[in-house]
Amino acid sequence: MPNIMVTWLPKACRTPAVRKQVAAAIIKACVSVKDAEITADKVVVRFGEACDGWPLPAGHTYANVNEPPKEEKK
């Protein structure tokens, strides 16, 4: 199962909507490489951004990447 960790400057992806868009693009890119034999149900995308006190957000998978973003507790 590909587990992709994205390390990104915190301010760039603090919104759930941006993280979902980026996760959807990463999943699509991984699945589009036919020789890699990766299916969308096996990809998990996580964002590492706890460096400035913000909690680590939940990962995104094919099952939830198209759902509307949930408000995060601050």
All heavy atoms as TSV, in Angstrom:
chain	resi	resn	atom	element	x	y	z
A	1	MET	N	N	0.840	-1.174	0.000
A	1	MET	CA	C	0.000	0.000	0.000
A	1	MET	C	C	0.890	1.243	0.000
A	1	MET	O	O	1.653	1.455	0.935
A	1	MET	CB	C	-0.892	0.017	1.239
A	1	MET	CG	C	-1.604	1.338	1.421
A	1	MET	SD	S	-2.472	1.510	2.986
A	1	MET	CE	C	-3.910	0.556	2.645
A	2	PRO	N	N	0.810	2.071	-1.040
A	2	PRO	CA	C	1.578	3.306	-1.038
A	2	PRO	C	C	1.051	4.272	0.022
A	2	PRO	O	O	-0.125	4.613	0.046
A	2	PRO	CB	C	1.357	3.877	-2.438
A	2	PRO	CG	C	0.942	2.716	-3.261
A	2	PRO	CD	C	0.196	1.817	-2.328
A	3	ASN	N	N	1.915	4.669	0.928
A	3	ASN	CA	C	1.595	5.666	1.940
A	3	ASN	C	C	2.463	6.865	1.630
A	3	ASN	O	O	3.675	6.833	1.826
A	3	ASN	CB	C	1.882	5.124	3.338
A	3	ASN	CG	C	1.453	6.086	4.424
A	3	ASN	OD1	O	0.902	7.151	4.155
A	3	ASN	ND2	N	1.722	5.710	5.652
A	4	ILE	N	N	1.856	7.930	1.138
A	4	ILE	CA	C	2.600	9.085	0.667
A	4	ILE	C	C	2.512	10.196	1.704
A	4	ILE	O	O	1.423	10.638	2.064
A	4	ILE	CB	C	2.040	9.559	-0.691
A	4	ILE	CG1	C	2.180	8.422	-1.703
A	4	ILE	CG2	C	2.754	10.828	-1.157
A	4	ILE	CD1	C	1.360	8.578	-2.930
A	5	MET	N	N	3.659	10.626	2.186
A	5	MET	CA	C	3.726	11.697	3.173
A	5	MET	C	C	4.187	12.956	2.474
A	5	MET	O	O	5.252	12.974	1.843
A	5	MET	CB	C	4.708	11.312	4.284
A	5	MET	CG	C	4.788	12.311	5.371
A	5	MET	SD	S	3.217	12.309	6.263
A	5	MET	CE	C	3.663	13.225	7.689
A	6	VAL	N	N	3.391	13.998	2.564
A	6	VAL	CA	C	3.719	15.272	1.936
A	6	VAL	C	C	4.202	16.220	3.024
A	6	VAL	O	O	3.461	16.536	3.948
A	6	VAL	CB	C	2.485	15.864	1.218
A	6	VAL	CG1	C	2.827	17.209	0.591
A	6	VAL	CG2	C	1.941	14.890	0.186
A	7	THR	N	N	5.442	16.638	2.917
A	7	THR	CA	C	5.980	17.622	3.841
A	7	THR	C	C	5.924	18.957	3.129
A	7	THR	O	O	6.542	19.147	2.088
A	7	THR	CB	C	7.429	17.275	4.224
A	7	THR	OG1	O	7.436	15.960	4.764
A	7	THR	CG2	C	7.966	18.236	5.253
A	8	TRP	N	N	5.161	19.860	3.695
A	8	TRP	CA	C	4.862	21.099	3.007
A	8	TRP	C	C	4.908	22.236	4.005
A	8	TRP	O	O	4.609	22.045	5.183
A	8	TRP	CB	C	3.470	20.981	2.437
A	8	TRP	CG	C	3.088	21.926	1.358
A	8	TRP	CD1	C	3.784	23.004	0.903
A	8	TRP	CD2	C	1.890	21.870	0.600
A	8	TRP	NE1	N	3.100	23.627	-0.096
A	8	TRP	CE2	C	1.927	22.943	-0.298
A	8	TRP	CE3	C	0.794	21.041	0.592
A	8	TRP	CZ2	C	0.908	23.197	-1.202
A	8	TRP	CZ3	C	-0.206	21.289	-0.300
A	8	TRP	CH2	C	-0.151	22.354	-1.188
A	9	LEU	N	N	5.245	23.419	3.586
A	9	LEU	CA	C	5.220	24.555	4.496
A	9	LEU	C	C	3.824	24.697	5.076
A	9	LEU	O	O	2.841	24.683	4.332
A	9	LEU	CB	C	5.626	25.836	3.772
A	9	LEU	CG	C	7.076	25.896	3.304
A	9	LEU	CD1	C	7.314	27.144	2.466
A	9	LEU	CD2	C	8.025	25.859	4.485
A	10	PRO	N	N	3.690	24.825	6.366
A	10	PRO	CA	C	2.392	24.810	7.025
A	10	PRO	C	C	1.364	25.787	6.481
A	10	PRO	O	O	0.239	25.418	6.248
A	10	PRO	CB	C	2.721	25.133	8.475
A	10	PRO	CG	C	4.125	24.712	8.634
A	10	PRO	CD	C	4.782	24.946	7.312
A	11	LYS	N	N	1.732	27.022	6.243
A	11	LYS	CA	C	0.746	28.008	5.819
A	11	LYS	C	C	0.175	27.696	4.439
A	11	LYS	O	O	-0.919	28.119	4.107
A	11	LYS	CB	C	1.341	29.401	5.836
A	11	LYS	CG	C	1.621	29.886	7.238
A	11	LYS	CD	C	2.175	31.283	7.234
A	11	LYS	CE	C	2.457	31.732	8.650
A	11	LYS	NZ	N	2.976	33.081	8.718
A	12	ALA	N	N	0.913	26.951	3.636
A	12	ALA	CA	C	0.474	26.671	2.268
A	12	ALA	C	C	-0.707	25.718	2.210
A	12	ALA	O	O	-1.480	25.749	1.259
A	12	ALA	CB	C	1.627	26.104	1.455
A	13	CYS	N	N	-0.870	24.854	3.192
A	13	CYS	CA	C	-1.949	23.864	3.079
A	13	CYS	C	C	-2.721	23.695	4.381
A	13	CYS	O	O	-3.079	22.601	4.762
A	13	CYS	CB	C	-1.408	22.528	2.597
A	13	CYS	SG	S	-0.331	21.691	3.754
A	14	ARG	N	N	-2.997	24.777	5.041
A	14	ARG	CA	C	-3.754	24.681	6.283
A	14	ARG	C	C	-5.228	24.430	6.058
A	14	ARG	O	O	-5.911	23.970	6.957
A	14	ARG	CB	C	-3.593	25.970	7.090
A	14	ARG	CG	C	-2.287	26.006	7.815
A	14	ARG	CD	C	-2.235	27.180	8.743
A	14	ARG	NE	N	-0.992	27.142	9.480
A	14	ARG	CZ	C	-0.394	28.201	9.966
A	14	ARG	NH1	N	-0.922	29.389	9.798
A	14	ARG	NH2	N	0.726	28.082	10.628
A	15	THR	N	N	-5.731	24.726	4.890
A	15	THR	CA	C	-7.168	24.529	4.687
A	15	THR	C	C	-7.440	23.105	4.221
A	15	THR	O	O	-6.698	22.546	3.402
A	15	THR	CB	C	-7.735	25.508	3.639
A	15	THR	OG1	O	-7.182	25.201	2.368
A	15	THR	CG2	C	-7.437	26.945	4.011
A	16	PRO	N	N	-8.511	22.515	4.731
A	16	PRO	CA	C	-8.868	21.162	4.315
A	16	PRO	C	C	-9.139	21.068	2.813
A	16	PRO	O	O	-8.823	20.063	2.185
A	16	PRO	CB	C	-10.130	20.860	5.120
A	16	PRO	CG	C	-10.068	21.769	6.297
A	16	PRO	CD	C	-9.374	23.003	5.814
A	17	ALA	N	N	-9.696	22.110	2.228
A	17	ALA	CA	C	-10.017	22.085	0.795
A	17	ALA	C	C	-8.745	21.964	-0.048
A	17	ALA	O	O	-8.703	21.186	-1.010
A	17	ALA	CB	C	-10.789	23.342	0.411
A	18	VAL	N	N	-7.701	22.693	0.305
A	18	VAL	CA	C	-6.442	22.625	-0.446
A	18	VAL	C	C	-5.816	21.247	-0.291
A	18	VAL	O	O	-5.346	20.652	-1.265
A	18	VAL	CB	C	-5.464	23.733	0.004
A	18	VAL	CG1	C	-4.083	23.521	-0.596
A	18	VAL	CG2	C	-6.004	25.093	-0.374
A	19	ARG	N	N	-5.804	20.710	0.931
A	19	ARG	CA	C	-5.226	19.379	1.139
A	19	ARG	C	C	-5.973	18.322	0.338
A	19	ARG	O	O	-5.366	17.417	-0.228
A	19	ARG	CB	C	-5.225	19.028	2.626
A	19	ARG	CG	C	-4.163	19.762	3.400
A	19	ARG	CD	C	-3.970	19.178	4.771
A	19	ARG	NE	N	-5.164	19.207	5.581
A	19	ARG	CZ	C	-5.469	20.167	6.442
A	19	ARG	NH1	N	-4.656	21.188	6.612
A	19	ARG	NH2	N	-6.579	20.103	7.141
A	20	LYS	N	N	-7.296	18.415	0.261
A	20	LYS	CA	C	-8.070	17.436	-0.507
A	20	LYS	C	C	-7.741	17.524	-1.992
A	20	LYS	O	O	-7.614	16.510	-2.664
A	20	LYS	CB	C	-9.565	17.620	-0.270
A	20	LYS	CG	C	-10.005	17.060	1.057
A	20	LYS	CD	C	-11.505	16.975	1.107
A	20	LYS	CE	C	-11.940	16.240	2.330
A	20	LYS	NZ	N	-11.809	14.805	2.206
A	21	GLN	N	N	-7.596	18.733	-2.509
A	21	GLN	CA	C	-7.260	18.897	-3.929
A	21	GLN	C	C	-5.889	18.317	-4.235
A	21	GLN	O	O	-5.703	17.635	-5.246
A	21	GLN	CB	C	-7.299	20.371	-4.321
A	21	GLN	CG	C	-8.682	20.955	-4.356
A	21	GLN	CD	C	-8.663	22.449	-4.635
A	21	GLN	OE1	O	-7.616	23.088	-4.622
A	21	GLN	NE2	N	-9.832	23.007	-4.886
A	22	VAL	N	N	-4.931	18.583	-3.369
A	22	VAL	CA	C	-3.580	18.063	-3.571
A	22	VAL	C	C	-3.585	16.539	-3.445
A	22	VAL	O	O	-2.972	15.836	-4.253
A	22	VAL	CB	C	-2.587	18.708	-2.574
A	22	VAL	CG1	C	-1.241	18.028	-2.627
A	22	VAL	CG2	C	-2.452	20.194	-2.865
A	23	ALA	N	N	-4.288	16.006	-2.450
A	23	ALA	CA	C	-4.357	14.558	-2.270
A	23	ALA	C	C	-5.004	13.886	-3.481
A	23	ALA	O	O	-4.536	12.845	-3.941
A	23	ALA	CB	C	-5.135	14.217	-0.998
A	24	ALA	N	N	-6.062	14.479	-4.011
A	24	ALA	CA	C	-6.725	13.915	-5.187
A	24	ALA	C	C	-5.770	13.876	-6.378
A	24	ALA	O	O	-5.727	12.894	-7.126
A	24	ALA	CB	C	-7.972	14.722	-5.539
A	25	ALA	N	N	-4.980	14.930	-6.556
A	25	ALA	CA	C	-4.021	14.973	-7.671
A	25	ALA	C	C	-2.926	13.922	-7.497
A	25	ALA	O	O	-2.519	13.274	-8.467
A	25	ALA	CB	C	-3.413	16.367	-7.772
A	26	ILE	N	N	-2.457	13.738	-6.262
A	26	ILE	CA	C	-1.414	12.737	-6.011
A	26	ILE	C	C	-1.944	11.334	-6.256
A	26	ILE	O	O	-1.281	10.505	-6.895
A	26	ILE	CB	C	-0.869	12.880	-4.575
A	26	ILE	CG1	C	-0.078	14.186	-4.452
A	26	ILE	CG2	C	-0.008	11.686	-4.190
A	26	ILE	CD1	C	0.300	14.552	-3.031
A	27	ILE	N	N	-3.149	11.041	-5.777
A	27	ILE	CA	C	-3.747	9.717	-5.993
A	27	ILE	C	C	-3.936	9.461	-7.480
A	27	ILE	O	O	-3.596	8.393	-7.991
A	27	ILE	CB	C	-5.078	9.586	-5.229
A	27	ILE	CG1	C	-4.808	9.566	-3.717
A	27	ILE	CG2	C	-5.836	8.328	-5.653
A	27	ILE	CD1	C	-6.060	9.687	-2.860
A	28	LYS	N	N	-4.435	10.464	-8.198
A	28	LYS	CA	C	-4.650	10.320	-9.642
A	28	LYS	C	C	-3.327	10.055	-10.364
A	28	LYS	O	O	-3.258	9.201	-11.254
A	28	LYS	CB	C	-5.310	11.588	-10.188
A	28	LYS	CG	C	-5.647	11.521	-11.647
A	28	LYS	CD	C	-6.353	12.787	-12.100
A	28	LYS	CE	C	-6.665	12.748	-13.573
A	28	LYS	NZ	N	-7.312	13.990	-14.026
A	29	ALA	N	N	-2.271	10.768	-9.967
A	29	ALA	CA	C	-0.965	10.578	-10.604
A	29	ALA	C	C	-0.425	9.173	-10.355
A	29	ALA	O	O	0.110	8.528	-11.262
A	29	ALA	CB	C	0.023	11.623	-10.093
A	30	CYS	N	N	-0.559	8.688	-9.143
A	30	CYS	CA	C	-0.053	7.344	-8.814
A	30	CYS	C	C	-0.797	6.266	-9.590
A	30	CYS	O	O	-0.189	5.326	-10.112
A	30	CYS	CB	C	-0.188	7.080	-7.316
A	30	CYS	SG	S	0.944	8.033	-6.311
A	31	VAL	N	N	-2.104	6.386	-9.667
A	31	VAL	CA	C	-2.924	5.376	-10.330
A	31	VAL	C	C	-2.728	5.406	-11.843
A	31	VAL	O	O	-2.855	4.382	-12.509
A	31	VAL	CB	C	-4.407	5.583	-9.952
A	31	VAL	CG1	C	-5.336	4.699	-10.744
A	31	VAL	CG2	C	-4.600	5.334	-8.458
A	32	SER	N	N	-2.370	6.567	-12.393
A	32	SER	CA	C	-2.247	6.686	-13.848
A	32	SER	C	C	-1.019	5.987	-14.414
A	32	SER	O	O	-0.935	5.769	-15.618
A	32	SER	CB	C	-2.240	8.159	-14.258
A	32	SER	OG	O	-1.044	8.769	-13.850
A	33	VAL	N	N	-0.063	5.624	-13.575
A	33	VAL	CA	C	1.131	4.910	-14.038
A	33	VAL	C	C	0.797	3.421	-14.077
A	33	VAL	O	O	0.826	2.731	-13.061
A	33	VAL	CB	C	2.348	5.177	-13.118
A	33	VAL	CG1	C	3.564	4.413	-13.618
A	33	VAL	CG2	C	2.631	6.658	-13.025
A	34	LYS	N	N	0.440	2.935	-15.232
A	34	LYS	CA	C	-0.053	1.553	-15.375
A	34	LYS	C	C	0.970	0.508	-14.955
A	34	LYS	O	O	0.639	-0.490	-14.330
A	34	LYS	CB	C	-0.508	1.289	-16.811
A	34	LYS	CG	C	-1.635	2.186	-17.257
A	34	LYS	CD	C	-2.854	2.025	-16.390
A	34	LYS	CE	C	-3.953	2.977	-16.837
A	34	LYS	NZ	N	-4.932	3.217	-15.811
A	35	ASP	N	N	2.236	0.711	-15.269
A	35	ASP	CA	C	3.263	-0.275	-14.917
A	35	ASP	C	C	3.506	-0.376	-13.411
A	35	ASP	O	O	4.063	-1.358	-12.937
A	35	ASP	CB	C	4.579	0.046	-15.617
A	35	ASP	CG	C	4.506	-0.230	-17.117
A	35	ASP	OD1	O	3.620	-1.014	-17.521
A	35	ASP	OD2	O	5.312	0.333	-17.865
A	36	ALA	N	N	3.078	0.637	-12.670
A	36	ALA	CA	C	3.254	0.597	-11.213
A	36	ALA	C	C	2.227	-0.320	-10.548
A	36	ALA	O	O	2.420	-0.736	-9.415
A	36	ALA	CB	C	3.138	2.001	-10.636
A	37	GLU	N	N	1.152	-0.617	-11.246
A	37	GLU	CA	C	0.097	-1.498	-10.746
A	37	GLU	C	C	-0.426	-1.046	-9.382
A	37	GLU	O	O	-0.546	-1.832	-8.445
A	37	GLU	CB	C	0.582	-2.945	-10.699
A	37	GLU	CG	C	0.941	-3.494	-12.062
A	37	GLU	CD	C	1.453	-4.924	-12.021
A	37	GLU	OE1	O	1.499	-5.526	-10.927
A	37	GLU	OE2	O	1.805	-5.427	-13.090
A	38	ILE	N	N	-0.721	0.239	-9.278
A	38	ILE	CA	C	-1.270	0.810	-8.048
A	38	ILE	C	C	-2.742	1.099	-8.283
A	38	ILE	O	O	-3.108	1.714	-9.274
A	38	ILE	CB	C	-0.544	2.125	-7.685
A	38	ILE	CG1	C	0.929	1.854	-7.410
A	38	ILE	CG2	C	-1.201	2.794	-6.478
A	38	ILE	CD1	C	1.756	3.108	-7.219
A	39	THR	N	N	-3.579	0.644	-7.361
A	39	THR	CA	C	-5.002	0.951	-7.434
A	39	THR	C	C	-5.328	2.020	-6.400
A	39	THR	O	O	-4.687	2.125	-5.353
A	39	THR	CB	C	-5.861	-0.304	-7.179
A	39	THR	OG1	O	-5.538	-0.830	-5.895
A	39	THR	CG2	C	-5.626	-1.358	-8.257
A	40	ALA	N	N	-6.332	2.819	-6.698
A	40	ALA	CA	C	-6.682	3.955	-5.842
A	40	ALA	C	C	-7.028	3.542	-4.416
A	40	ALA	O	O	-6.786	4.291	-3.477
A	40	ALA	CB	C	-7.845	4.728	-6.452
A	41	ASP	N	N	-7.581	2.350	-4.269
A	41	ASP	CA	C	-7.977	1.921	-2.921
A	41	ASP	C	C	-6.787	1.560	-2.036
A	41	ASP	O	O	-6.954	1.290	-0.851
A	41	ASP	CB	C	-8.954	0.754	-2.996
A	41	ASP	CG	C	-8.356	-0.482	-3.641
A	41	ASP	OD1	O	-7.513	-0.330	-4.542
A	41	ASP	OD2	O	-8.744	-1.585	-3.248
A	42	LYS	N	N	-5.588	1.591	-2.580
A	42	LYS	CA	C	-4.387	1.253	-1.807
A	42	LYS	C	C	-3.523	2.476	-1.478
A	42	LYS	O	O	-2.505	2.346	-0.822
A	42	LYS	CB	C	-3.522	0.247	-2.574
A	42	LYS	CG	C	-4.241	-1.037	-2.908
A	42	LYS	CD	C	-4.536	-1.834	-1.660
A	42	LYS	CE	C	-5.143	-3.171	-2.062
A	42	LYS	NZ	N	-5.983	-3.734	-1.059
A	43	VAL	N	N	-3.915	3.666	-1.931
A	43	VAL	CA	C	-3.095	4.858	-1.732
A	43	VAL	C	C	-3.619	5.684	-0.560
A	43	VAL	O	O	-4.814	5.954	-0.472
A	43	VAL	CB	C	-3.078	5.739	-3.008
A	43	VAL	CG1	C	-2.213	6.974	-2.809
A	43	VAL	CG2	C	-2.596	4.943	-4.204
A	44	VAL	N	N	-2.719	6.084	0.328
A	44	VAL	CA	C	-3.057	6.984	1.428
A	44	VAL	C	C	-2.115	8.176	1.355
A	44	VAL	O	O	-0.904	8.014	1.238
A	44	VAL	CB	C	-2.903	6.294	2.801
A	44	VAL	CG1	C	-3.162	7.272	3.931
A	44	VAL	CG2	C	-3.828	5.103	2.908
A	45	VAL	N	N	-2.679	9.377	1.393
A	45	VAL	CA	C	-1.885	10.600	1.349
A	45	VAL	C	C	-2.032	11.315	2.687
A	45	VAL	O	O	-3.136	11.582	3.134
A	45	VAL	CB	C	-2.346	11.531	0.204
A	45	VAL	CG1	C	-1.522	12.816	0.191
A	45	VAL	CG2	C	-2.256	10.826	-1.135
A	46	ARG	N	N	-0.901	11.606	3.311
A	46	ARG	CA	C	-0.895	12.335	4.587
A	46	ARG	C	C	-0.029	13.581	4.453
A	46	ARG	O	O	0.905	13.611	3.673
A	46	ARG	CB	C	-0.356	11.460	5.710
A	46	ARG	CG	C	-1.220	10.275	5.998
A	46	ARG	CD	C	-0.812	9.616	7.307
A	46	ARG	NE	N	-1.615	8.439	7.549
A	46	ARG	CZ	C	-2.833	8.435	8.070
A	46	ARG	NH1	N	-3.395	9.565	8.414
A	46	ARG	NH2	N	-3.493	7.308	8.256
A	47	PHE	N	N	-0.381	14.582	5.240
A	47	PHE	CA	C	0.357	15.835	5.223
A	47	PHE	C	C	1.050	16.037	6.554
A	47	PHE	O	O	0.444	15.904	7.609
A	47	PHE	CB	C	-0.592	17.008	4.954
A	47	PHE	CG	C	-1.131	17.001	3.561
A	47	PHE	CD1	C	-2.251	16.260	3.230
A	47	PHE	CD2	C	-0.498	17.710	2.562
A	47	PHE	CE1	C	-2.736	16.229	1.942
A	47	PHE	CE2	C	-0.972	17.691	1.268
A	47	PHE	CZ	C	-2.095	16.946	0.954
A	48	GLY	N	N	2.335	16.350	6.515
A	48	GLY	CA	C	3.095	16.632	7.719
A	48	GLY	C	C	3.222	18.122	7.909
A	48	GLY	O	O	3.891	18.788	7.133
A	49	GLU	N	N	2.556	18.644	8.904
A	49	GLU	CA	C	2.610	20.085	9.125
A	49	GLU	C	C	2.450	20.436	10.599
A	49	GLU	O	O	1.903	21.456	10.945
A	49	GLU	CB	C	1.543	20.788	8.313
A	49	GLU	CG	C	0.137	20.317	8.638
A	49	GLU	CD	C	-0.917	21.072	7.884
A	49	GLU	OE1	O	-1.101	20.797	6.708
A	49	GLU	OE2	O	-1.557	21.948	8.487
A	50	ALA	N	N	2.920	19.591	11.473
A	50	ALA	CA	C	2.752	19.846	12.898
A	50	ALA	C	C	3.879	20.696	13.473
A	50	ALA	O	O	3.951	20.880	14.668
A	50	ALA	CB	C	2.653	18.529	13.645
A	51	CYS	N	N	4.734	21.250	12.620
A	51	CYS	CA	C	5.928	21.937	13.111
A	51	CYS	C	C	5.625	23.247	13.830
A	51	CYS	O	O	6.413	23.706	14.616
A	51	CYS	CB	C	6.917	22.167	11.982
A	51	CYS	SG	S	6.302	23.225	10.686
A	52	ASP	N	N	4.488	23.876	13.572
A	52	ASP	CA	C	4.207	25.143	14.242
A	52	ASP	C	C	3.033	25.032	15.212
A	52	ASP	O	O	2.357	25.997	15.494
A	52	ASP	CB	C	3.963	26.251	13.223
A	52	ASP	CG	C	2.715	26.030	12.385
A	52	ASP	OD1	O	2.156	24.917	12.431
A	52	ASP	OD2	O	2.300	26.966	11.689
A	53	GLY	N	N	2.792	23.835	15.710
A	53	GLY	CA	C	1.740	23.657	16.697
A	53	GLY	C	C	0.408	23.202	16.134
A	53	GLY	O	O	-0.498	22.847	16.871
A	54	TRP	N	N	0.255	23.212	14.844
A	54	TRP	CA	C	-0.991	22.733	14.246
A	54	TRP	C	C	-0.979	21.208	14.271
A	54	TRP	O	O	0.042	20.588	13.991
A	54	TRP	CB	C	-1.118	23.216	12.800
A	54	TRP	CG	C	-1.484	24.660	12.726
A	54	TRP	CD1	C	-0.713	25.723	13.106
A	54	TRP	CD2	C	-2.709	25.194	12.278
A	54	TRP	NE1	N	-1.362	26.876	12.914
A	54	TRP	CE2	C	-2.619	26.597	12.405
A	54	TRP	CE3	C	-3.875	24.666	11.791
A	54	TRP	CZ2	C	-3.645	27.448	12.062
A	54	TRP	CZ3	C	-4.892	25.514	11.437
A	54	TRP	CH2	C	-4.778	26.879	11.573
A	55	PRO	N	N	-2.111	20.588	14.578
A	55	PRO	CA	C	-2.138	19.127	14.631
A	55	PRO	C	C	-1.993	18.513	13.242
A	55	PRO	O	O	-2.323	19.139	12.237
A	55	PRO	CB	C	-3.512	18.821	15.219
A	55	PRO	CG	C	-4.349	20.003	14.880
A	55	PRO	CD	C	-3.415	21.186	14.866
A	56	LEU	N	N	-1.514	17.304	13.207
A	56	LEU	CA	C	-1.380	16.569	11.961
A	56	LEU	C	C	-2.777	16.187	11.465
A	56	LEU	O	O	-3.552	15.569	12.195
A	56	LEU	CB	C	-0.544	15.315	12.198
A	56	LEU	CG	C	0.009	14.606	10.993
A	56	LEU	CD1	C	0.989	15.517	10.263
A	56	LEU	CD2	C	0.704	13.336	11.411
A	57	PRO	N	N	-3.162	16.579	10.261
A	57	PRO	CA	C	-4.500	16.258	9.765
A	57	PRO	C	C	-4.626	14.785	9.394
A	57	PRO	O	O	-3.633	14.096	9.211
A	57	PRO	CB	C	-4.643	17.137	8.523
A	57	PRO	CG	C	-3.253	17.407	8.096
A	57	PRO	CD	C	-2.394	17.372	9.318
A	58	ALA	N	N	-5.857	14.348	9.289
A	58	ALA	CA	C	-6.130	12.964	8.900
A	58	ALA	C	C	-5.666	12.727	7.469
A	58	ALA	O	O	-5.569	13.657	6.673
A	58	ALA	CB	C	-7.627	12.693	9.004
A	59	GLY	N	N	-5.388	11.478	7.125
A	59	GLY	CA	C	-4.977	11.132	5.772
A	59	GLY	C	C	-6.153	11.125	4.816
A	59	GLY	O	O	-7.316	11.106	5.211
A	60	HIS	N	N	-5.850	11.146	3.542
A	60	HIS	CA	C	-6.868	11.113	2.490
A	60	HIS	C	C	-6.707	9.839	1.682
A	60	HIS	O	O	-5.590	9.436	1.362
A	60	HIS	CB	C	-6.730	12.323	1.567
A	60	HIS	CG	C	-6.874	13.629	2.272
A	60	HIS	ND1	N	-8.079	14.079	2.740
A	60	HIS	CD2	C	-5.965	14.565	2.624
A	60	HIS	CE1	C	-7.916	15.243	3.331
A	60	HIS	NE2	N	-6.627	15.563	3.278
A	61	THR	N	N	-7.822	9.221	1.332
A	61	THR	CA	C	-7.813	8.041	0.492
A	61	THR	C	C	-8.808	8.249	-0.636
A	61	THR	O	O	-9.540	9.243	-0.661
A	61	THR	CB	C	-8.224	6.777	1.281
A	61	THR	OG1	O	-9.595	6.908	1.675
A	61	THR	CG2	C	-7.342	6.579	2.507
A	62	TYR	N	N	-8.860	7.289	-1.562
A	62	TYR	CA	C	-9.820	7.386	-2.662
A	62	TYR	C	C	-11.250	7.498	-2.128
A	62	TYR	O	O	-12.117	8.088	-2.755
A	62	TYR	CB	C	-9.701	6.157	-3.579
A	62	TYR	CG	C	-10.383	4.935	-3.028
A	62	TYR	CD1	C	-11.620	4.533	-3.500
A	62	TYR	CD2	C	-9.810	4.205	-1.987
A	62	TYR	CE1	C	-12.262	3.425	-2.959
A	62	TYR	CE2	C	-10.439	3.111	-1.460
A	62	TYR	CZ	C	-11.664	2.721	-1.945
A	62	TYR	OH	O	-12.300	1.638	-1.398
A	63	ALA	N	N	-11.515	6.954	-0.945
A	63	ALA	CA	C	-12.872	6.920	-0.390
A	63	ALA	C	C	-13.318	8.267	0.155
A	63	ALA	O	O	-14.512	8.550	0.182
A	63	ALA	CB	C	-12.964	5.864	0.711
A	64	ASN	N	N	-12.393	9.118	0.594
A	64	ASN	CA	C	-12.830	10.381	1.181
A	64	ASN	C	C	-12.288	11.619	0.482
A	64	ASN	O	O	-12.624	12.718	0.866
A	64	ASN	CB	C	-12.466	10.429	2.668
A	64	ASN	CG	C	-10.979	10.519	2.913
A	64	ASN	OD1	O	-10.182	10.602	1.989
A	64	ASN	ND2	N	-10.598	10.489	4.176
A	65	VAL	N	N	-11.491	11.463	-0.539
A	65	VAL	CA	C	-10.876	12.628	-1.164
A	65	VAL	C	C	-11.897	13.489	-1.906
A	65	VAL	O	O	-11.706	14.685	-2.062
A	65	VAL	CB	C	-9.701	12.216	-2.090
A	65	VAL	CG1	C	-10.194	11.666	-3.396
A	65	VAL	CG2	C	-8.763	13.368	-2.303
A	66	ASN	N	N	-13.002	12.928	-2.308
A	66	ASN	CA	C	-14.016	13.705	-3.024
A	66	ASN	C	C	-15.134	14.211	-2.124
A	66	ASN	O	O	-16.036	14.892	-2.583
A	66	ASN	CB	C	-14.605	12.881	-4.169
A	66	ASN	CG	C	-13.579	12.658	-5.262
A	66	ASN	OD1	O	-12.796	13.542	-5.565
A	66	ASN	ND2	N	-13.555	11.479	-5.827
A	67	GLU	N	N	-15.088	13.899	-0.840
A	67	GLU	CA	C	-16.079	14.414	0.094
A	67	GLU	C	C	-15.778	15.876	0.388
A	67	GLU	O	O	-14.634	16.306	0.318
A	67	GLU	CB	C	-16.036	13.622	1.402
A	67	GLU	CG	C	-16.462	12.183	1.257
A	67	GLU	CD	C	-16.309	11.421	2.563
A	67	GLU	OE1	O	-15.887	12.013	3.580
A	67	GLU	OE2	O	-16.599	10.216	2.560
A	68	PRO	N	N	-16.812	16.640	0.755
A	68	PRO	CA	C	-16.539	18.034	1.112
A	68	PRO	C	C	-15.625	18.097	2.335
A	68	PRO	O	O	-15.718	17.245	3.215
A	68	PRO	CB	C	-17.911	18.608	1.450
A	68	PRO	CG	C	-18.908	17.576	1.093
A	68	PRO	CD	C	-18.191	16.295	0.835
A	69	PRO	N	N	-14.742	19.092	2.393
A	69	PRO	CA	C	-13.838	19.180	3.538
A	69	PRO	C	C	-14.591	19.469	4.828
A	69	PRO	O	O	-15.597	20.177	4.826
A	69	PRO	CB	C	-12.910	20.337	3.181
A	69	PRO	CG	C	-13.572	21.080	2.102
A	69	PRO	CD	C	-14.529	20.153	1.426
A	70	LYS	N	N	-14.100	18.891	5.910
A	70	LYS	CA	C	-14.696	19.118	7.222
A	70	LYS	C	C	-13.940	20.245	7.898
A	70	LYS	O	O	-12.740	20.383	7.738
A	70	LYS	CB	C	-14.622	17.850	8.062
A	70	LYS	CG	C	-15.428	16.728	7.482
A	70	LYS	CD	C	-15.260	15.467	8.305
A	70	LYS	CE	C	-16.008	14.326	7.637
A	70	LYS	NZ	N	-15.708	13.047	8.223
A	71	GLU	N	N	-14.656	21.034	8.677
A	71	GLU	CA	C	-14.006	22.105	9.422
A	71	GLU	C	C	-13.102	21.485	10.484
A	71	GLU	O	O	-13.481	20.548	11.162
A	71	GLU	CB	C	-15.055	23.003	10.092
A	71	GLU	CG	C	-15.754	23.929	9.133
A	71	GLU	CD	C	-14.806	24.927	8.500
A	71	GLU	OE1	O	-13.963	25.502	9.226
A	71	GLU	OE2	O	-14.898	25.141	7.289
A	72	GLU	N	N	-11.917	22.029	10.600
A	72	GLU	CA	C	-10.984	21.545	11.602
A	72	GLU	C	C	-11.140	22.344	12.875
A	72	GLU	O	O	-11.424	23.538	12.848
A	72	GLU	CB	C	-9.547	21.677	11.095
A	72	GLU	CG	C	-9.257	20.762	9.951
A	72	GLU	CD	C	-7.814	20.872	9.505
A	72	GLU	OE1	O	-7.186	21.910	9.788
A	72	GLU	OE2	O	-7.335	19.920	8.899
A	73	LYS	N	N	-10.950	21.675	13.995
A	73	LYS	CA	C	-10.977	22.360	15.285
A	73	LYS	C	C	-9.657	23.069	15.490
A	73	LYS	O	O	-8.605	22.543	15.177
A	73	LYS	CB	C	-11.201	21.340	16.405
A	73	LYS	CG	C	-12.525	20.640	16.301
A	73	LYS	CD	C	-12.669	19.625	17.396
A	73	LYS	CE	C	-13.980	18.859	17.212
A	73	LYS	NZ	N	-14.141	17.817	18.203
A	74	LYS	N	N	-9.726	24.270	15.990
A	74	LYS	CA	C	-8.501	25.037	16.231
A	74	LYS	C	C	-8.182	25.079	17.689
A	74	LYS	O	O	-8.907	24.953	18.544
A	74	LYS	CB	C	-8.639	26.437	15.686
A	74	LYS	CG	C	-8.722	26.443	14.175
A	74	LYS	CD	C	-8.758	27.838	13.648
A	74	LYS	CE	C	-8.829	27.808	12.131
A	74	LYS	NZ	N	-8.858	29.104	11.561
